[in-house]
Amino acid sequence: MTPALIREIAASERCTIHEDGTILFPDPWGRAALSIAIEDAFGLDDIPEDEAAQCVSVDDWTALVERMR
């Protein structure tokens, strides 16, 4: 469920998701917007900026969410 929800959130933030799960952001603030949307959706505390910067795919974001839960 988590990867599907992250894909849905990324799409709602106007991100492009490639077949391999790589996420391309629509603008320079896209990663921050996705991070905030994921925090809200999963009830997480603030995602550290340096950790979010390392997330380039749906799998990366999924692993981060699992670690922070």
N, C-alpha and C positions, 0 to 999 in steps of 0.2 A: 504494500500500500504506500509506503513512504516514497519510493521512486516515482510512482504514478502521480502522487500529490505534488512532488517537487517539479515534475514536468508541467503539471497544470499551473502551478504558481509561476514558474518561469515564463510560460506562454502568456499568462495574464499580465506579466511585467514587460511584455513585448520582446522577450528574448527569442533568439532563433536556436533551435535544438537540432543538432545533426543526428544522423542515424546512429553514430557511435556514442551518443550521449553528451558530446561536447556542447557547451552553452556559449553562445555569442551574445554579448550585451548590446542593446540598441544605442547606448550613449555612455559617456564617462561615468554617469551616476547609476548605471544599470546594476552593477554588482551590489552597491549599497541598497538599492531599492529591493533587489531580490533577497538580500540578507534580512532586511526588515520584514518583508512579507513572510519569509520562512520563520522568523522569530515569532511573529503573530500567529501563524497557522499552527505551530507546534508548541506554543506556550513556553518558548525558551527565553532565558536571560539574553542580554546583548551578546551577539556573536562577535568575538574579537576580530578586528579589521585584518590583522595579519593571517588569521585562520581562513577568513572569507577569501582573502587574496589568493590562497592556495587552491581554492575550489574552481576547477575548470569544467567539470562534468556533473551530470546527474548523480553518478556514483560517488563523486567527491562530496557533494552536498549531502547525500544520504548518509555517508559515513560520519560526517560532521554532526548531523542531527542525532544519530545514534550515540555518538560520544557525549553529546551535551545533555541527553535525556537523563 
